[in-house]
Amino acid sequence: MSDENKSAEATEAVVDQPTPEQQQGPELTVQDLNAIKQIIDVASQRGAFKPNEMMTVGQTYNKLEAFLNAVASQQKGAPQGE
């Protein structure tokens, strides 16, 4: 068997096996989003962003905060069993 055939077979064997990422999928929780919000707070307080970046950072922060507030209000309104 030539080296090319062996390499192709080895590649096919690796591709057919699911990786842990494929099995579980990406996960982003509300706690993760709260952590991101806190990271933005700390980074902006420490001057990590240039002045021309602050508008984009601020808009993103405001969207994130609005989303987290909406999720919090939905969780308060939902019964505990769900």
TORSE-919141 format. One record per residue: residue number from 1; x, y, z of N, C-alpha, C in turn. Coordinates in nm, 2 decimals. Each point is the difference from the previous one (the first is absolute). Layout:
BEGIN
+-----+--------+--------+--------+--------+--------+--------+--------+--------+--------+
!  nr !   n_xx !   n_yy !   n_zz !  ca_xx !  ca_yy !  ca_zz !   c_xx !   c_yy !   c_zz !
+-----+--------+--------+--------+--------+--------+--------+--------+--------+--------+
! NUM !      X !      Y !      Z !      X !      Y !      Z !      X !      Y !      Z !
...
+-----+--------+--------+--------+--------+--------+--------+--------+--------+--------+
This chain:
BEGIN
+-----+--------+--------+--------+--------+--------+--------+--------+--------+--------+
!  nr !   n_xx !   n_yy !   n_zz !  ca_xx !  ca_yy !  ca_zz !   c_xx !   c_yy !   c_zz !
+-----+--------+--------+--------+--------+--------+--------+--------+--------+--------+
!   1 !   0.09 !  -0.12 !   0.00 !  -0.09 !   0.12 !   0.00 !   0.09 !   0.12 !   0.00 !
!   2 !  -0.03 !   0.10 !  -0.08 !   0.08 !   0.12 !  -0.01 !  -0.02 !   0.09 !   0.12 !
!   3 !   0.09 !   0.09 !   0.02 !  -0.02 !   0.10 !   0.11 !  -0.12 !   0.08 !  -0.01 !
!   4 !  -0.03 !   0.04 !  -0.13 !  -0.12 !   0.08 !  -0.02 !  -0.13 !  -0.07 !   0.04 !
!   5 !  -0.01 !  -0.13 !  -0.03 !  -0.12 !  -0.07 !   0.04 !  -0.01 !  -0.02 !   0.15 !
!   6 !   0.11 !  -0.02 !   0.07 !   0.01 !  -0.01 !   0.14 !  -0.05 !   0.13 !   0.07 !
!   7 !   0.05 !   0.11 !  -0.06 !  -0.03 !   0.13 !   0.06 !  -0.15 !   0.03 !  -0.02 !
!   8 !  -0.05 !  -0.03 !  -0.11 !  -0.15 !   0.02 !  -0.03 !  -0.08 !  -0.08 !   0.09 !
!   9 !   0.03 !  -0.13 !   0.02 !  -0.07 !  -0.09 !   0.09 !   0.00 !   0.05 !   0.14 !
!  10 !   0.12 !   0.05 !   0.05 !   0.01 !   0.05 !   0.13 !  -0.08 !   0.12 !   0.02 !
!  11 !   0.00 !   0.09 !  -0.10 !  -0.08 !   0.12 !   0.01 !  -0.15 !  -0.03 !   0.01 !
!  12 !  -0.04 !  -0.09 !  -0.08 !  -0.14 !  -0.04 !   0.00 !  -0.04 !  -0.06 !   0.13 !
!  13 !   0.08 !  -0.08 !   0.06 !  -0.02 !  -0.06 !   0.13 !  -0.02 !   0.11 !   0.11 !
!  14 !   0.08 !   0.10 !  -0.01 !   0.00 !   0.11 !   0.10 !  -0.13 !   0.08 !  -0.02 !
!  15 !  -0.04 !   0.03 !  -0.12 !  -0.12 !   0.08 !  -0.03 !  -0.12 !  -0.07 !   0.04 !
!  16 !  -0.01 !  -0.13 !  -0.01 !  -0.12 !  -0.08 !   0.04 !  -0.02 !   0.00 !   0.15 !
!  17 !   0.10 !   0.02 !   0.08 !  -0.02 !  -0.01 !   0.14 !  -0.05 !   0.14 !   0.05 !
!  18 !  -0.11 !   0.00 !   0.07 !  -0.05 !   0.13 !   0.06 !   0.09 !   0.05 !   0.11 !
!  19 !   0.02 !   0.13 !   0.00 !   0.08 !   0.06 !   0.10 !  -0.09 !   0.03 !   0.12 !
!  20 !   0.06 !   0.03 !   0.12 !  -0.09 !   0.04 !   0.11 !  -0.07 !   0.13 !  -0.03 !
!  21 !   0.05 !   0.09 !  -0.08 !  -0.07 !   0.12 !  -0.03 !  -0.12 !  -0.03 !  -0.09 !
!  22 !   0.01 !  -0.09 !  -0.09 !  -0.11 !  -0.04 !  -0.08 !  -0.11 !  -0.07 !   0.08 !
!  23 !   0.03 !  -0.07 !   0.10 !  -0.09 !  -0.08 !   0.08 !  -0.08 !   0.10 !   0.09 !
!  24 !   0.07 !   0.09 !   0.06 !  -0.07 !   0.09 !   0.10 !  -0.05 !   0.13 !  -0.06 !
!  25 !   0.07 !   0.05 !  -0.10 !  -0.04 !   0.13 !  -0.06 !   0.05 !   0.11 !   0.09 !
!  26 !   0.00 !   0.12 !  -0.06 !   0.04 !   0.12 !   0.08 !  -0.10 !   0.03 !   0.11 !
!  27 !   0.05 !   0.06 !   0.11 !  -0.09 !   0.03 !   0.11 !   0.03 !   0.14 !   0.05 !
!  28 !  -0.10 !   0.09 !   0.00 !   0.02 !   0.13 !   0.06 !  -0.12 !   0.03 !   0.09 !
!  29 !   0.02 !   0.02 !   0.12 !  -0.10 !   0.01 !   0.10 !  -0.02 !   0.15 !   0.04 !
!  30 !  -0.11 !   0.03 !   0.07 !  -0.03 !   0.13 !   0.05 !   0.12 !   0.04 !   0.09 !
!  31 !   0.05 !  -0.09 !   0.08 !   0.11 !   0.03 !   0.09 !   0.13 !   0.04 !  -0.08 !
!  32 !   0.02 !  -0.06 !  -0.12 !   0.11 !   0.03 !  -0.08 !  -0.02 !   0.15 !  -0.05 !
!  33 !  -0.12 !   0.03 !  -0.04 !  -0.03 !   0.14 !  -0.05 !   0.02 !   0.10 !   0.11 !
!  34 !  -0.04 !  -0.03 !   0.12 !   0.02 !   0.09 !   0.12 !   0.15 !   0.01 !   0.02 !
!  35 !   0.08 !  -0.10 !  -0.02 !   0.14 !   0.01 !   0.02 !   0.06 !   0.09 !  -0.11 !
!  36 !  -0.05 !  -0.01 !  -0.12 !   0.05 !   0.09 !  -0.11 !  -0.03 !   0.14 !   0.03 !
!  37 !  -0.12 !   0.03 !   0.05 !  -0.04 !   0.13 !   0.04 !   0.10 !   0.06 !   0.11 !
!  38 !   0.03 !  -0.08 !   0.10 !   0.09 !   0.04 !   0.10 !   0.14 !   0.02 !  -0.06 !
!  39 !   0.04 !  -0.08 !  -0.09 !   0.13 !   0.02 !  -0.07 !   0.01 !   0.13 !  -0.07 !
!  40 !  -0.11 !   0.03 !  -0.07 !   0.00 !   0.13 !  -0.07 !   0.01 !   0.12 !   0.10 !
!  41 !  -0.08 !  -0.01 !   0.11 !   0.01 !   0.10 !   0.11 !   0.14 !   0.02 !   0.04 !
!  42 !   0.07 !  -0.11 !   0.04 !   0.14 !   0.01 !   0.05 !   0.09 !   0.06 !  -0.11 !
!  43 !  -0.01 !  -0.05 !  -0.12 !   0.09 !   0.04 !  -0.10 !  -0.02 !   0.15 !  -0.03 !
!  44 !  -0.12 !   0.05 !   0.00 !  -0.02 !   0.14 !  -0.03 !   0.05 !   0.08 !   0.11 !
!  45 !  -0.02 !  -0.04 !   0.13 !   0.05 !   0.07 !   0.11 !   0.15 !   0.01 !   0.00 !
!  46 !   0.07 !  -0.10 !  -0.05 !   0.15 !   0.00 !  -0.01 !   0.05 !   0.06 !  -0.13 !
!  47 !  -0.09 !   0.05 !  -0.08 !   0.05 !   0.07 !  -0.12 !   0.05 !  -0.09 !  -0.11 !
!  48 !  -0.06 !  -0.12 !  -0.01 !   0.04 !  -0.09 !  -0.10 !  -0.04 !   0.03 !  -0.14 !
!  49 !  -0.10 !   0.09 !  -0.01 !  -0.05 !   0.03 !  -0.14 !   0.04 !   0.14 !  -0.04 !
!  50 !   0.03 !   0.01 !  -0.13 !   0.04 !   0.13 !  -0.05 !  -0.13 !   0.09 !  -0.01 !
!  51 !   0.01 !   0.13 !   0.00 !  -0.12 !   0.08 !  -0.01 !  -0.08 !  -0.03 !  -0.12 !
!  52 !   0.06 !  -0.03 !  -0.12 !  -0.08 !  -0.03 !  -0.12 !  -0.07 !  -0.13 !   0.01 !
!  53 !   0.03 !  -0.08 !   0.10 !  -0.06 !  -0.13 !   0.02 !  -0.12 !   0.00 !   0.10 !
!  54 !   0.00 !   0.11 !   0.08 !  -0.09 !   0.00 !   0.11 !  -0.15 !   0.00 !  -0.05 !
!  55 !  -0.03 !   0.06 !  -0.11 !  -0.14 !   0.00 !  -0.05 !  -0.05 !  -0.14 !  -0.03 !
!  56 !   0.08 !  -0.08 !  -0.07 !  -0.03 !  -0.14 !  -0.03 !  -0.01 !  -0.08 !   0.12 !
!  57 !   0.09 !   0.02 !   0.10 !   0.00 !  -0.08 !   0.12 !  -0.12 !   0.04 !   0.08 !
!  58 !  -0.03 !   0.13 !   0.01 !  -0.12 !   0.04 !   0.07 !  -0.13 !  -0.05 !  -0.06 !
!  59 !  -0.01 !   0.00 !  -0.13 !  -0.12 !  -0.05 !  -0.06 !  -0.02 !  -0.15 !   0.02 !
!  60 !   0.11 !  -0.07 !  -0.01 !   0.00 !  -0.15 !   0.03 !  -0.04 !  -0.02 !   0.14 !
!  61 !   0.06 !   0.07 !   0.09 !  -0.03 !  -0.01 !   0.15 !  -0.15 !   0.03 !   0.02 !
!  62 !  -0.05 !   0.10 !  -0.06 !  -0.15 !   0.03 !   0.02 !  -0.09 !  -0.11 !  -0.05 !
!  63 !   0.04 !  -0.06 !  -0.11 !  -0.08 !  -0.11 !  -0.06 !   0.00 !  -0.12 !   0.10 !
!  64 !   0.12 !  -0.02 !   0.05 !   0.02 !  -0.12 !   0.09 !  -0.08 !   0.02 !   0.13 !
!  65 !   0.01 !   0.13 !   0.05 !  -0.07 !   0.03 !   0.12 !  -0.15 !  -0.01 !  -0.02 !
!  66 !  -0.05 !   0.05 !  -0.11 !  -0.15 !  -0.01 !  -0.03 !  -0.04 !  -0.15 !  -0.01 !
!  67 !   0.08 !  -0.08 !  -0.07 !  -0.03 !  -0.14 !  -0.01 !   0.00 !  -0.07 !   0.14 !
!  68 !   0.10 !   0.03 !   0.08 !   0.00 !  -0.07 !   0.13 !  -0.12 !   0.05 !   0.09 !
!  69 !  -0.04 !   0.13 !  -0.01 !  -0.11 !   0.04 !   0.07 !  -0.13 !  -0.07 !  -0.05 !
!  70 !  -0.01 !  -0.02 !  -0.13 !  -0.12 !  -0.07 !  -0.05 !   0.00 !  -0.14 !   0.05 !
!  71 !   0.11 !  -0.07 !   0.00 !   0.01 !  -0.14 !   0.05 !  -0.04 !   0.00 !   0.14 !
!  72 !   0.05 !   0.09 !   0.08 !  -0.03 !   0.01 !   0.14 !  -0.15 !   0.02 !   0.03 !
!  73 !  -0.06 !   0.09 !  -0.08 !  -0.14 !   0.02 !   0.02 !  -0.09 !  -0.12 !  -0.04 !
!  74 !   0.05 !  -0.07 !  -0.10 !  -0.07 !  -0.13 !  -0.04 !   0.01 !  -0.10 !   0.10 !
!  75 !   0.12 !  -0.01 !   0.06 !   0.02 !  -0.11 !   0.11 !  -0.08 !   0.03 !   0.12 !
!  76 !  -0.02 !   0.13 !   0.03 !  -0.08 !   0.04 !   0.12 !  -0.15 !  -0.04 !  -0.03 !
!  77 !  -0.05 !   0.02 !  -0.12 !  -0.13 !  -0.02 !  -0.04 !  -0.04 !  -0.15 !  -0.02 !
!  78 !   0.10 !  -0.08 !  -0.03 !  -0.02 !  -0.14 !  -0.02 !  -0.02 !  -0.08 !   0.13 !
!  79 !  -0.09 !  -0.10 !   0.00 !  -0.01 !  -0.08 !   0.12 !   0.13 !  -0.08 !   0.03 !
!  80 !   0.02 !  -0.03 !   0.12 !   0.12 !  -0.07 !   0.04 !   0.02 !  -0.14 !  -0.06 !
!  81 !  -0.11 !  -0.06 !  -0.04 !   0.01 !  -0.14 !  -0.06 !   0.05 !  -0.01 !  -0.14 !
!  82 !   0.01 !   0.11 !  -0.07 !   0.04 !   0.00 !  -0.14 !   0.15 !   0.03 !  -0.01 !
+-----+--------+--------+--------+--------+--------+--------+--------+--------+--------+
